[in-house]
Amino acid sequence: STDADKPTVVAYTNDYTKTSTQPDKGYIQITKTISGDVTTEDLSGLTFRVLDGTTEIWSGALGSATDFPTSPSSGTKGDYTSAKITVPDASKTYTVEESLYTLDGFTVNVSYKVDGTNGTLTPGGTTTAPTQTTEGFTASTDADKPTVVAYTNDYTKTSTQPDKGYIQITKTISGDVTNEDLSGLTFR
């Protein structure tokens, strides 16, 4: 407009939509139930890794107060719960790998569930460092309700050594015998 009292009004409306270049974080928690005849020493090498393909996102050792802050109050039998594990992208597929779960002198039955659904483990590793890996799953975006990967290991002792036995030998000697006469007496 050329009239100063009636200027031309130009109105702009900006409608912003937030676009996130950062994916939503995800949350996972590992639980482990141990049953059977095992000791703390037996389980000392038991570890877990959370993987995105072949990339390790987290690793932790059973018995570590940092990695598994909830542990059985007495001995090794019972339930362990990991710290909450944060993964960078909840839309990706993750797996959990358990290693060194086998023990000499034991058979072990291992099962797992992801949020209550049974899964199938894939064996791997080597004979001296065996591993087993879960099927792929996605992580929860709710930090208060992480995806729970629940393992159960039931150990049964299969010792190839017979149980030890104990005997006591007693020998009664009578008659006209001296200690010198008995000096060569041995038991085998």
Secondary structure by P-SEA (a helix, b strand, c coil): cccccccbbbbbbbbbbbbbcccbbbbbbbbbbbbcccccccccccbbbbbccccccccccccccccccccccccccbbbbccbbbbccccbbbbbbbcccccccbbbbbbbbcccbbbbbbbbccccbbbbbccbbbbbccccccccbbbbbbbbbbcccccbbbbbbbbbbbcccccccccccccc
